[in-house]
Amino acid sequence: MRIALPPTIDAAAFAARDPAAAVFDIDGETMGTRWSVRFAAPAATDPAPIRRAIVARLAGLVAEMSHWAPDSLLSRFNRSAPGTWTTLPADFAHVMARGLSIAETTHGAFDPAIGQLVDAWGFGPVAIASPPTAAEVETARAVSGWSRLSFAPTGAHLHQPGGIALDLSGIAKGHAVDAVADLLRDAGIANALVEIGGELVGRGIRPDGDPWWVDLESPPGLTLPPLRIALHGLAVATSGDYRRGAHTIDPRTGRSIETGVVSASVIHHTALDADSWATALTVLGAEGLNLAHEQGIAARLVTEIGGTVREYLTPALSAMLEG
């Protein structure tokens, strides 16, 4: 068993540890998947109000950033007239700021503005009878792309140049994980493990003094050495077509990826960054490892090309294993 340890340990978390605390589990549905929270708190804690607060927080995020809800703010932006400026609320603005930054860093391998391509391929809310033609793909590409967006962080104003459609499915879920963890922290719950659809963040420690242990997911049918992560002030996200079938689009070509990536997992301080970088590395494949190294990204990439399976670990992740 390989064990990945965090680069730093929060001494305050251990100093405040309550070995008599109880561990509570609550869960529900959101964003087309399930969420779950495991947290440590005094045994007399009533988890019901906490669950209600989480449900309300997630509903608010869906109302802002869902590509599937026709009345969401994102959907309204996508339908807005050319030249329109939309003022974004804090969560949406944060996701756009980080998303555009990561899009630039990854040279468009991650792109929050490919909603037209997502819909053209039938990966959005509207089913299609057959795959798009080459002409239809090019038409969608012509009105897509992060570089067509203008975003003014001061005032959080986002410009619609005409025809562009956002799709935040590669980043919003990660932000939702962070948001729930922050909600718990603000409620006085410092020790928690939050998951939405396989993306996780761990804060603090368990009552027994251990971190929140998570085994890195491996694609079915592949034999890989187990890798266990100590989620202590860290998040992890995995992207891979084995979950929902081939659905990853290379924003730069408008077509399905051809990198042979089966699974890309990223460990980061935020689930938002882990989510978006996992998407980018799925698109980039092994060629993205140098970029991940330059950016200090801890990642595991699994490829299968010509029947040969390979596992790649970035230096940042290898250093965690050596810890």
RODO-2510 file (C-alpha; in nm, 4 decimals, decimal comma):
residues 323
     n   res          X          Y          Z
     1     m     0,0000     0,0000     0,0000
     2     r     0,1403     0,3368    -0,1037
     3     i     0,0570     0,6198     0,1370
     4     a     0,0462     0,9852     0,0271
     5     l     0,0969     1,2256     0,3172
     6     p     0,0234     1,6003     0,3153
     7     p     0,3191     1,8371     0,2777
     8     t     0,2255     2,0138     0,6029
     9     i     0,0509     1,9109     0,9245
    10     d    -0,1861     2,1433     1,1095
    11     a    -0,0622     2,1322     1,4684
    12     a    -0,3692     2,3252     1,5866
    13     a    -0,5969     2,0467     1,4619
    14     f    -0,4203     1,7966     1,6854
    15     a    -0,4105     2,0336     1,9808
    16     a    -0,7885     2,0796     1,9568
    17     r    -0,8660     1,7109     1,9025
    18     d    -1,1535     1,5731     2,1076
    19     p    -1,1110     1,1938     2,1382
    20     a    -1,4637     1,1690     2,2818
    21     a    -1,6246     1,3288     1,9756
    22     a    -1,8773     1,1279     1,7771
    23     v    -1,8612     1,0793     1,4001
    24     f    -2,1776     1,1651     1,2080
    25     d    -2,2711     1,0716     0,8505
    26     i    -2,5230     1,2628     0,6399
    27     d    -2,5904     1,2543     0,2671
    28     g    -2,8226     1,3513    -0,0146
    29     e    -2,8505     1,4214    -0,3853
    30     t    -2,7221     1,7151    -0,5895
    31     m    -2,5872     1,7956    -0,9364
    32     g    -2,7052     1,4649    -1,0797
    33     t    -2,5048     1,2666    -0,8244
    34     r    -2,4821     1,2170    -0,4467
    35     w    -2,3144     1,4115    -0,1729
    36     s    -2,1960     1,2820     0,1635
    37     v    -2,0417     1,4396     0,4705
    38     r    -1,8688     1,2690     0,7612
    39     f    -1,7840     1,4983     1,0490
    40     a    -1,6664     1,4861     1,4087
    41     a    -1,8648     1,6752     1,6737
    42     p    -1,9829     1,6376     2,0337
    43     a    -2,2093     1,3351     2,0775
    44     a    -2,5100     1,5531     2,1614
    45     t    -2,4927     1,7319     1,8229
    46     d    -2,8129     1,7247     1,6173
    47     p    -2,7066     1,6688     1,2538
    48     a    -3,0471     1,7696     1,1099
    49     p    -2,9836     2,1493     1,1032
    50     i    -2,6419     2,0880     0,9506
    51     r    -2,7951     1,8755     0,6776
    52     r    -3,0561     2,1420     0,6034
    53     a    -2,7865     2,4064     0,5743
    54     i    -2,5885     2,1894     0,3309
    55     v    -2,8964     2,1206     0,1189
    56     a    -2,9713     2,4933     0,1000
    57     r    -2,6093     2,5787     0,0140
    58     l    -2,5972     2,3260    -0,2675
    59     a    -2,9348     2,4361    -0,4032
    60     g    -2,8026     2,7907    -0,4219
    61     l    -2,4996     2,6804    -0,6219
    62     v    -2,7174     2,4818    -0,8624
    63     a    -2,9401     2,7867    -0,9114
    64     e    -2,6339     2,9853    -1,0119
    65     m    -2,4172     2,7485    -1,2160
    66     s    -2,6182     2,4523    -1,3467
    67     h    -2,5923     2,3857    -1,7198
    68     w    -2,8973     2,1590    -1,6855
    69     a    -3,1388     2,3972    -1,5109
    70     p    -3,2961     2,6303    -1,7717
    71     d    -3,3647     2,8997    -1,5131
    72     s    -3,0139     2,9036    -1,3609
    73     l    -2,8080     3,2202    -1,3866
    74     l    -2,5620     3,0338    -1,6096
    75     s    -2,8404     2,9329    -1,8493
    76     r    -2,9684     3,2887    -1,8561
    77     f    -2,6191     3,4148    -1,9358
    78     n    -2,5925     3,1610    -2,2175
    79     r    -2,9150     3,2984    -2,3675
    80     s    -2,8237     3,6633    -2,3178
    81     a    -2,7921     3,9015    -2,6117
    82     p    -2,4536     3,9910    -2,7642
    83     g    -2,2908     4,2755    -2,5762
    84     t    -2,4717     4,2003    -2,2508
    85     w    -2,2850     4,2240    -1,9205
    86     t    -2,3999     3,9969    -1,6367
    87     t    -2,3096     4,0680    -1,2755
    88     l    -2,2143     3,7449    -1,1035
    89     p    -2,2698     3,6578    -0,7358
    90     a    -1,9645     3,5704    -0,5259
    91     d    -1,9560     3,1935    -0,5859
    92     f    -2,0057     3,2233    -0,9611
    93     a    -1,7471     3,5024    -0,9824
    94     h    -1,4909     3,2953    -0,7901
    95     v    -1,5437     2,9942    -1,0164
    96     m    -1,5102     3,2083    -1,3293
    97     a    -1,1952     3,3829    -1,2043
    98     r    -1,0236     3,0552    -1,1212
    99     g    -1,1599     2,8817    -1,4305
   100     l    -1,0291     3,1478    -1,6673
   101     s    -0,6921     3,1460    -1,4917
   102     i    -0,6595     2,7680    -1,5225
   103     a    -0,7788     2,7836    -1,8848
   104     e    -0,4955     3,0237    -1,9605
   105     t    -0,2379     2,8149    -1,7708
   106     t    -0,3431     2,4930    -1,9483
   107     h    -0,3614     2,6662    -2,2878
   108     g    -0,7293     2,5822    -2,3171
   109     a    -0,7146     2,2146    -2,2177
   110     f    -0,9559     2,3193    -1,9465
   111     d    -1,2172     2,5585    -2,0821
   112     p    -1,5321     2,6806    -1,9034
   113     a    -1,6835     2,8131    -2,2269
   114     i    -1,7536     2,5008    -2,4342
   115     g    -2,1258     2,4695    -2,3666
   116     q    -2,2053     2,4784    -2,7391
   117     l    -1,9691     2,1863    -2,8014
   118     v    -2,1067     1,9936    -2,5038
   119     d    -2,4580     2,0338    -2,6406
   120     a    -2,3516     1,9479    -2,9955
   121     w    -2,2146     1,6142    -2,8753
   122     g    -2,5248     1,5415    -2,6672
   123     f    -2,3452     1,5590    -2,3327
   124     g    -2,5767     1,8327    -2,2065
   125     p    -2,9459     1,8396    -2,1172
   126     v    -3,0696     1,7924    -2,4761
   127     a    -3,0365     1,4478    -2,6325
   128     i    -2,9176     1,4176    -2,9936
   129     a    -3,0108     1,1554    -3,2529
   130     s    -2,6589     1,1173    -3,3931
   131     p    -2,3080     1,2572    -3,3427
   132     p    -2,2484     1,6021    -3,4916
   133     t    -2,1046     1,6415    -3,8382
   134     a    -1,7646     1,8009    -3,8877
   135     a    -1,9395     2,1198    -4,0000
   136     e    -2,1568     2,1245    -3,6875
   137     v    -1,8504     2,0812    -3,4673
   138     e    -1,6747     2,3698    -3,6384
   139     t    -1,9844     2,5881    -3,6039
   140     a    -1,9921     2,5191    -3,2299
   141     r    -1,6182     2,5809    -3,1991
   142     a    -1,6494     2,9171    -3,3703
   143     v    -1,8658     3,0532    -3,0892
   144     s    -1,6845     2,8730    -2,8059
   145     g    -1,3682     2,9289    -2,6066
   146     w    -1,2542     3,1026    -2,2900
   147     s    -1,0537     3,3631    -2,4835
   148     r    -1,3796     3,5114    -2,6202
   149     l    -1,4930     3,5976    -2,2680
   150     s    -1,4294     3,9274    -2,0954
   151     f    -1,4474     3,9169    -1,7177
   152     a    -1,4041     4,2163    -1,4903
   153     p    -1,3199     4,0779    -1,1433
   154     t    -1,3862     4,4186    -0,9895
   155     g    -1,7631     4,4205    -0,9900
   156     a    -1,7732     4,0603    -1,1146
   157     h    -1,9069     4,1513    -1,4590
   158     l    -1,9036     3,8864    -1,7341
   159     h    -1,9480     3,9861    -2,0983
   160     q    -2,1492     3,7860    -2,3514
   161     p    -1,9804     3,8364    -2,6905
   162     g    -2,2606     3,6543    -2,8673
   163     g    -2,3476     3,2836    -2,8845
   164     i    -2,1023     3,1690    -2,6195
   165     a    -2,2260     2,9117    -2,3685
   166     l    -2,0666     2,8302    -2,0347
   167     d    -2,0394     2,4750    -1,9050
   168     l    -1,8860     2,4544    -1,5588
   169     s    -1,9241     2,0791    -1,5117
   170     g    -1,5456     2,0445    -1,4843
   171     i    -1,5105     2,2920    -1,1982
   172     a    -1,8403     2,3778    -1,0250
   173     k    -1,8704     2,0449    -0,8456
   174     g    -1,5239     2,0927    -0,7005
   175     h    -1,6210     2,4382    -0,5802
   176     a    -1,9338     2,2908    -0,4222
   177     v    -1,7175     2,0495    -0,2209
   178     d    -1,5066     2,3410    -0,0966
   179     a    -1,8199     2,5441    -0,0212
   180     v    -1,9710     2,2702     0,1949
   181     a    -1,6430     2,2264     0,3829
   182     d    -1,6326     2,6030     0,4434
   183     l    -1,9942     2,5975     0,5623
   184     l    -1,9043     2,3320     0,8187
   185     r    -1,6004     2,5296     0,9310
   186     d    -1,8122     2,8421     0,9791
   187     a    -2,0557     2,6309     1,1848
   188     g    -1,7708     2,5332     1,4164
   189     i    -1,7055     2,1918     1,2595
   190     a    -1,3329     2,1841     1,1850
   191     n    -1,2967     1,8092     1,1270
   192     a    -1,4853     1,6755     0,8266
   193     l    -1,4691     1,4769     0,5047
   194     v    -1,6901     1,6061     0,2230
   195     e    -1,7648     1,4216    -0,1010
   196     i    -1,9715     1,5036    -0,4087
   197     g    -1,9683     1,2483    -0,6872
   198     g    -1,6260     1,1111    -0,5984
   199     e    -1,4549     1,4461    -0,5401
   200     l    -1,3446     1,4972    -0,1839
   201     v    -1,1941     1,7397     0,0613
   202     g    -1,0697     1,6529     0,4079
   203     r    -1,0336     1,9104     0,6844
   204     g    -0,8816     1,8516     1,0272
   205     i    -0,8574     1,4988     1,1712
   206     r    -1,0683     1,2146     1,3026
   207     p    -1,1329     1,1796     1,6766
   208     d    -0,8775     0,8965     1,6907
   209     g    -0,6061     1,1311     1,5638
   210     d    -0,5880     0,9814     1,2155
   211     p    -0,6407     1,1902     0,9029
   212     w    -0,9355     1,1209     0,6744
   213     w    -0,8023     0,8277     0,4728
   214     v    -0,9171     0,7941     0,1119
   215     d    -0,8121     0,5261    -0,1357
   216     l    -0,7470     0,6708    -0,4787
   217     e    -0,9993     0,5352    -0,7239
   218     s    -0,8695     0,3096    -1,0011
   219     p    -1,0533     0,2305    -1,3243
   220     p    -1,2335    -0,1042    -1,3197
   221     g    -1,0475    -0,3931    -1,4762
   222     l    -0,7026    -0,2402    -1,4250
   223     t    -0,4599    -0,3723    -1,1658
   224     l    -0,2702    -0,0825    -1,0139
   225     p    -0,0754    -0,0576    -0,6879
   226     p    -0,3128     0,0771    -0,4196
   227     l    -0,2624     0,4413    -0,3281
   228     r    -0,4065     0,5804    -0,0045
   229     i    -0,4222     0,9539     0,0605
   230     a    -0,4255     1,1315     0,3954
   231     l    -0,6795     1,4053     0,3255
   232     h    -0,5661     1,6536     0,5872
   233     g    -0,6219     2,0017     0,4483
   234     l    -0,6301     1,8525     0,0998
   235     a    -0,8752     1,7672    -0,1765
   236     v    -0,8719     1,5051    -0,4493
   237     a    -1,0637     1,4786    -0,7763
   238     t    -1,0593     1,2123    -1,0459
   239     s    -1,1624     1,2494    -1,4081
   240     g    -1,2134     0,9527    -1,6370
   241     d    -1,4463     0,8376    -1,9125
   242     y    -1,4836     0,4981    -1,7443
   243     r    -1,7398     0,6558    -1,5111
   244     r    -1,9940     0,7907    -1,7593
   245     g    -1,8636     0,6605    -2,0895
   246     a    -1,6697     0,8701    -2,3413
   247     h    -1,7720     1,2270    -2,2660
   248     t    -1,4496     1,4280    -2,2483
   249     i    -1,4114     1,6872    -2,5231
   250     d    -1,0807     1,8428    -2,6167
   251     p    -1,1795     2,2120    -2,6216
   252     r    -0,8996     2,2862    -2,8658
   253     t    -1,0342     2,0533    -3,1355
   254     g    -1,3988     2,0223    -3,0389
   255     r    -1,3735     1,6455    -3,0584
   256     s    -1,3334     1,3547    -2,8171
   257     i    -0,9928     1,3143    -2,6594
   258     e    -0,7413     1,0786    -2,8179
   259     t    -0,4805     1,0762    -2,5432
   260     g    -0,5484     0,7268    -2,4125
   261     v    -0,6138     0,8640    -2,0645
   262     v    -0,8257     0,6292    -1,8583
   263     s    -0,8025     0,8215    -1,5342
   264     a    -0,6526     1,1475    -1,4102
   265     s    -0,6444     1,2191    -1,0363
   266     v    -0,5245     1,5446    -0,8824
   267     i    -0,4531     1,6285    -0,5183
   268     h    -0,4728     1,9978    -0,4349
   269     h    -0,5527     2,2319    -0,1490
   270     t    -0,8934     2,3027    -0,3046
   271     a    -1,1363     2,0680    -0,4729
   272     l    -1,2060     2,3376    -0,7327
   273     d    -0,8463     2,3299    -0,8547
   274     a    -0,8265     1,9514    -0,8268
   275     d    -1,1443     1,9195    -1,0342
   276     s    -1,0363     2,1506    -1,3145
   277     w    -0,6792     2,0200    -1,3308
   278     a    -0,8040     1,6596    -1,3477
   279     t    -1,0132     1,7620    -1,6486
   280     a    -0,7178     1,9394    -1,8104
   281     l    -0,4830     1,6428    -1,7622
   282     t    -0,7422     1,4067    -1,9079
   283     v    -0,7345     1,6227    -2,2201
   284     l    -0,3575     1,6733    -2,2285
   285     g    -0,2567     1,3159    -2,1500
   286     a     0,1064     1,2321    -2,0798
   287     e     0,2107     1,5467    -2,2678
   288     g     0,0606     1,7475    -1,9813
   289     l     0,2895     1,6001    -1,7170
   290     n     0,5608     1,8620    -1,7698
   291     l     0,3048     2,1402    -1,7292
   292     a     0,1714     1,9757    -1,4127
   293     h     0,5286     1,9527    -1,2815
   294     e     0,5929     2,3214    -1,3585
   295     q     0,2762     2,4148    -1,1696
   296     g     0,3554     2,1900    -0,8716
   297     i     0,0461     1,9760    -0,9315
   298     a     0,0299     1,6425    -0,7470
   299     a    -0,1309     1,4035    -0,9938
   300     r    -0,1603     1,0453    -1,1081
   301     l    -0,2305     0,9741    -1,4736
   302     v    -0,3323     0,6309    -1,5999
   303     t    -0,3224     0,5647    -1,9739
   304     e    -0,4064     0,2629    -2,1862
   305     i    -0,2644     0,2747    -2,5373
   306     g    -0,2516    -0,0307    -2,7603
   307     g    -0,3423    -0,2528    -2,4673
   308     t    -0,0526    -0,1251    -2,2580
   309     v    -0,1438     0,0362    -1,9252
   310     r     0,0913     0,2941    -1,7749
   311     e     0,0758     0,4885    -1,4524
   312     y     0,2458     0,8277    -1,4235
   313     l     0,3041     1,0155    -1,0978
   314     t     0,4097     1,3792    -1,0975
   315     p     0,7069     1,4751    -0,8788
   316     a     0,4756     1,6558    -0,6351
   317     l     0,2806     1,3359    -0,5745
   318     s     0,5967     1,1254    -0,5567
   319     a     0,7253     1,3609    -0,2863
   320     m     0,4081     1,2999    -0,0859
   321     l     0,4695     0,9247    -0,1081
   322     e     0,8213     0,9708     0,0196
   323     g     0,6893     1,1746     0,3143
***
